[in-house]
């Protein structure tokens, strides 16, 4: 069974414009190498359609904040460089993976680990609910984060998710490695 510390991960979070299907507005990626969380990288993206009021109410990003930002095609190489060859980790991962595979034509993760599914399995009875904010509050995952990060923005959520993943990996090593082994050959 693989040791999780010998796998490279990219913990991601996306913020969308609220359209159906959503277009990318913000993406953050946090590397985890040799079990160590690296610094987050984030990109603001100008979507082809406006950001809805509901989406703005969640992440706080107005159209004016992305009006002069590059479109996704201009960021494609940088984003792929941050993600390629890494197992993707995300909270409620199917949402992030759906946006990324739609926005990055031909891109496929080498594997995906969903911290929401892991939390439901490993934290039952420990946390009152399985939203990332609630887990972060209960487990103290948002302490000592870099200044300027805001909840419900991609950089903050990806970094908190990275801390959640590492905490779960450290405290439930066998469960994480079983999930990792099962996902090694799975492509989405």
Residue, then its C-alpha position, 0 to 999 in steps of 0.5 A: x500500500x502506498x505511503x501518502x507522503x510519497x504522493x504529490x497532491x494538489x489541493x484545489x478549490x474553484x469559485x464559479x460565476x453561478x451560471x449553469x454550467x458554471x464558468x471559472x472565476x477563481x482557482x487556487x491550488x495548494x501543493x502537498x509534497x512529502x506530506x508538507x503543505x506548500x503555498x497556495x497559488x490562485x488565479x482570477x479568471x474573466x469568465x465569458x458570462x457575468x457573475x450572478x448575484x447568488x455567486x457574488x453573495x457566496x464568494x464576494x467576487x464582482x464582475x469588476x474584479x475580473x473584468x481585466x483578468x485573463x480568460x482561462x485559455x491564457x492561464x491554461x499552461x500555468x494551471x496545468x503546470x500546478x495540477x499535472x501529475x498530482x492527485x487532486x484533493x478537494x472538498x466535494x471534489x466532483x464540483x471542482x473536477x467538473x469545472x476543471x475538466x470543462x475549462x481545461x480541454x483534455x485535462x484529466x487528474x491522475x486521481x482524486x480524493x474527496x475530503x467531504x467523503x473522507x470527513x463523512x467516513x472518518x469524522x462522524x460524531x466528531x464534527x456537527x456537519x461536514x461543510x468545510x467551514x464547520x469542520x475548520x471551526x471544529x478542528x481549528x484548521x483556519x488558525x495561522x493562515x496567511x493574512x488576506x485570505x478570506x473564507x469562501x475564496x479559493x485560496x482560503x478554502x484550498x488551504x483549509x482543505x489542505x490542512x484537513x487532508x493532512x490532518x486526516x492523513x496523519x490520524x487515519x493513515x491506513x484509511x487514506x492509503x486505502x483510498x489512495x491505492x483504490x484511486x491510483x489508476x482511476x481517471x475522471 
